[in-house]
Amino acid sequence: MTIDYSPDPAPTAVLVLATGDTFYGIGIGATGSAVGEVCFNTAITGYQEILTDPSYAAQIVTFTFPHIGNTGTTDEDEEATTDAARTAARGAIVRAAVTPASNWRSEGELGAWLSARGIIGLSGVDTRALTAYIRDNGMPNGVIAHDPDGQFDIPALAEQARSWNGLVGADLAKDMAADAPFDWRQARWQWKDGHTDQDGAKRVVLIDYGVKRNILRNLVSSGLAVTVVPGTTSAEDILALKPDGVVLSNGPGDPEATGEYAIPVIQQLIAADMPILGICLGHQMLALALGAKTVKMEQGHHGANHPVMDHTTDKVEIVSMNHGFAVDQASLPDTVEETHVSLFDGTNCGIRLKGKPVFSVQHHPEASPGPQDSFYLFDRFADAVRAA
């Protein structure tokens, strides 16, 4: 079967799945081709933050909201902290043609922004059909291609998608993370003042597996000083910095693959009675370090409108998510308590180690696509750091 949406004028871009299913559209952004895992994101805002999130490495993002690009782009909304992370996402797929930006904060158009980063865009696609395909069949491997002349070798692109190894077993964190330590002082964006620098009394070390800037900003806004170290840093080198706490960042890829070098470090930090906060990939690897297992999800969770129950407060929060792997609830040892669950499908979204200030969440508490329901987690961590 070939899904053929042919726009007018003639198509200049295409998405070809490993099955041969093909979606035609109009190219925007960079030209050429890129292979990746195709997912869908249900957020209606924050497309620039999504496309600069290092956790989207090797993925092609389909936006279910039809009007993407109409607020333009601005450097203030950048989430990546390294050059590699700035081009983590391999493609963007949207329904409607990108209109001229209309926003007082805009510094440029989305198409030009994508071109400057080498990210291929595909507009004019029936994203409802593509989303339904992913819902029914899982996240497929695919190739997104943009040629202004509209010349595509569909069988060759399908073969390229089939031959790609995918995300299972892939350690992508090492490619997204910083290659040298650095300090971070920038706090959350505030009306009129924008981002300001702050100093904290307690210092935490964040292990970078592909961190988002707003995680760093929220830690600073909670009164902490932050030092970022590469994901391959040893426990000895981290403890030599004499941190008051440690953060395990978000990041892309298979947690078991990254965990080959990260898990022994995390276990040593737990043994050192260090307050620890894990986020997304950091959550998954903390669970692995505590004896649990992770599994690959069919569709994953990607969006800004996911309801999660916090069992520690009996409150429901609306959160942002971006993950294709999850912690296997049945594998959690008796020493670990489940703190958060998704109200969409019941999957695990948070844990804590009983008797120690060690906890993590699957969702992204730093994201604020309207609600700021999860900012309390940074204060909870900061309180644990100060208490320790």
N, C-alpha and C positions, 0 to 999 in steps of 0.2 A: 504494500500500500504506500502511496505517496500523497502526503498532505500538501496540496499545492494552492497557496494563496498568491495569486499573481496580481500585483498592484498595477496601477496606471499612473505614470509611465512604466516602461519595462523595468524588470527587477535589476538592481545593481548589487544586491547582497543576498546571501542565502545561509540558512542553517541546515546542515545535513546530519542526521543522527546515524548512529552505528547500524540501525536497522535499515537505513536507506530512506526513511521518512524525511521529507524535505519541506522546508518553509521558506518561501521567497519573500523578499521585501526590498526596501530602499536603503542603501548603505549610508551611514554617517560615521564620522570619526575616521580612524585609520583605515588604510587599505591593506590587503593581504589576507591571511587566514590564520586561525588559531584553534587549537583543540582543547577541550575541557569538559567538565561535568556540567550539564545543564540543570539549573534549579530555577525555582520561581520565588519571588519576594513579594509579599502582600502589603508592604508599606506604601503609604500615599505621600509621604514626605521623606526627605533625607537621602535622595538618590546619590548625591555626591559623597556623603558619608559612607553609603553602602559600597560604592565603587572604589573607595580608598580604604576600605576595611581589609587588612591583611588576611583575615580569615577566609576571604573569597578567593584566595590564590588557586589558580587552575580551575576556576569555575566561570561559566557563562550565565549571567543573571538575566532572567526574564522578569520584567516588572508587570504585575497584574494591573496596577493603576495605569490608565491609558495615557495620561498627560504627564510625560517625564521630560524635564528640560526647560520648563516654562519659567522657572525662577533663576535660571542661569547658574553660574558657579562663582565661588569666592574662596580665596586661600584660607579664610578663617574656619571653613568647614572641613578642612583636610583632616583625615584621621591617621594616615600612614606616618611613620617616623623614619623610615629608611627609603632610599631610592627604589629598591626592589619592591617594597610594599606599595609604592605609589602606582605600580602597574600590575598589582596582584590579580585583579579580575581580568579575564581574558576576553570578555565580550559583554555587551549590553543589548537586550532585545526589548523593544517598546512597540506599542500599538499605534499611537498617533504620531504624525510628523512633528518634529521638534520645532516649536514656534519661537520667535524672538523673545529673549528674556525680558521679564517684567517684574523687577524686584529692586528695591533701593540698595540692597547689599550686593547685587550682581556685579562681578568684575569681568565676565566673559560668557560666551555662549557654550552650551554643552558640546556641540559638534566639534568646535575648535579645541575645547578642553580634551575631548577624547583623542583627537588627532595628535595633540601635543604629547600625550602619554602613550601612544601606540596601541590604544584600545579600540577594537572594532565594534561598531554599533550597527544595529539592524532595526529599521523602523517599518511601519506598515504591515506588521505581522498580526495574524489572528492569535493574540496572546491567550485568549480564552481556550482555544483549541489546544495550544501548546501546554497550558497549565493542566487541562484535563488529561492530556497524554501523560504528563509526569505524575499526576494523581493516580492514574490507573496502572502505570507501568514502572514507576520509580524514576529516579534521576538518571537519564541516559548520558552516555558519552556522545559528544557531537563536535562538529567543526563549523565555526562561523567564518564566513568569507565575504569580503567586500572587493568588488572589481567594478570601477566606473563604466567599463565596457560591457559588463554583464556576461562575461565568459567564464563558465564554471564546468569543471569535470566532475559531475555528481558521483559517479561510481568511485573515482579516486578519492574524493572527500569522504565518502562513506567508509572506504577501506582504511583511511587515516584514522577515523573515529573508532573503528573496530580494533585497530592495532594498538591504540593508546592503552596504557596499563591502568589508568584510573586512579582513584584516591586511596583505595584499600592498600595498606602497606607502604604508603608514601609519606616520608618525612619531609614536609614542606616548610616546617617552622624554621629550620636552619637557614633557609633562603630569605626569609622575611625579617629575621631578627637583626638587631644592631650587631656590628662586629667589634665594638669597643664600648666600655662603660661610659655613661654620661649622667649628669644630674639634670633634674627637671624641676622648674619652679613655677611654671605657668598654671594658673587656676582656671576654674570654669568661666565661661563667657557671661558677662553681666551687662544688662541694658545700659547703654551710653558709654560705659567704660571699656567694653570688650573684654579681652583677656588681660589680666594683670598678674604680676609676679608676686609670690608670697613665700615666706620662710616658715618652716615647721620646727617644732621643738624636738619631735621624735623622728628618727630616720628609719625608713623602710627600704629594702632592696626589692626591686621588681625584676623577676627573671623574664626576659623578653623572648617569647616564642612567636612574636608578630603582634605587638601591643598596639592598641588604639590610643590616640592622644587623649581622648576624653577620659580614659581610665586614669591616666597620669594626672589630668586636671582635677578629677574628683578626689584623688588621694591628697593633692595639695590643698584643695578647698576644705578637706576634713582636718587640716592642721598638721599634715605630715610632710617631712622632707623626703624626696624620692631620688634614689640612685638606681639607674637602669643598667643591668648587666646582660651580656649575651646568654642565650639559652643553653649554651654548652659550658657555662662557668661551673667550676667544681664547688662542692659544699664548703671545702676548706677556704677557698677564695671568698666566698660569700660571707662566711662567719668571720673572716679576717676583717671585714668592713664594720664589724660590731653593730649589725642592724638591730633595731627594736622589733622588727617584724619583716615578713617576706610575702610578696605577692607573686602568684603564678599567673602569667598573662594569658589572654586569648591567643589564638593562632590557628593556622590551617592544617589540613592533612589528618592522617590517621594517628590517634593518640598512642596506640601501641608502638608505632614506628618511632615517633619522637621519644616515647617513654624508654626506649632502649638505653639512652644516655641520661634522660631527665629523671626517671623514677628513682635510681639510687641516690641522686642528689636530694630529691624531695624527702626520701626516707631518713636521710641523715639530718635534715633540717627539722623534721618532726621529732626525732630523737633528741635534738638540742633544745626542746621545749620552746620553740619559736612560734609566736602567733603567725598564722598563715591564712591568707585569703586566695582562693583560686577562682578564676573566671573562665568559662567556656572550655577551651582546650586545657587550661590550667585546672579546671574542675575535673575533667575526665582523667587527667594524669594523677591528680591527688587521689581519686578513687582507685586507680590502678595501684598506686603506691600503698594504699591501705588494704589491698587484697581483693578488690572488686574486678569486674571485667567490663569491657565496652563492646558495643555492637554497631554495625553500620545500619543506618535508617533507610527506608525506602524513599521517602520524599524529603526528609529532613525538616527542620523548622527554620524558616527564613521570613521575618516580617517584624512589624512594630505593633502588632495588636494581639499578642498572645497572652491569654489569662493564665496566671500561675498562682497556686495556693501556697502561702507561707504557713506551715504548720506551727511555727514558733510563735506566731501572732494571731493565727486564724483569720488572716486577711487575704483577700485576693488582690493581686497587683497586675497591671497591664504592662507587659515587658516587650523588649526587643530581643529577637533570637536570630542566631545564624550558626547552625551546626548540622552536620550530616552524620555525626556519630553520637551515641548516647551511652550513659552508664546503665548497665544491666542491673535493674533493681533486685532481682533474685540473687545476684552474686554479692550483695553488700554484706560484709561480715557483721557479727554481733556488736563489734566495737564502734560501728558507724550508725548514725541516726539519719534517716531521710528527712530533710527539712522542707523541701519544695517539690511540688509535682505540677506537671502541665495539666490544665483542665481541658485541653483539646483531646489528648490521647492517653493521659495518665502516666506518661514517661517521667523519669527522674529529672529534677531540675535543681537539686540542692542537697548537700550532705554536711554533717559535722562529725568530728571525732569526739566521742564521749569523753568528758573530763579534761579536754584540752581546748585552747582557743584556736582551733583549726577548723575552717569551714570553707565551703565553696558553692558556687551557683553555676548552672548551665547557661542561664540567660545573660544578657548584657546590662548590668545595672547602671553603667555610665551613659547609656543612650537615653535621650529625652525627646522622642518624636512628638511631643505634646505633653503627655504625663511624665512626671519625674518620680514614679512610684518606687523605684528601687534605689534611689540615692542613699537611703538609710543604711544600706549594707556597708557603704564606705565609712559611715559614722560608727557602725557597729564594730568594724575592724579597728578603726582608730581608737575606740574606747578600749578594746582588748589590748592594743599595743600599749596604751598609757597605763592600763592596769597591770600589765606584765612588768 
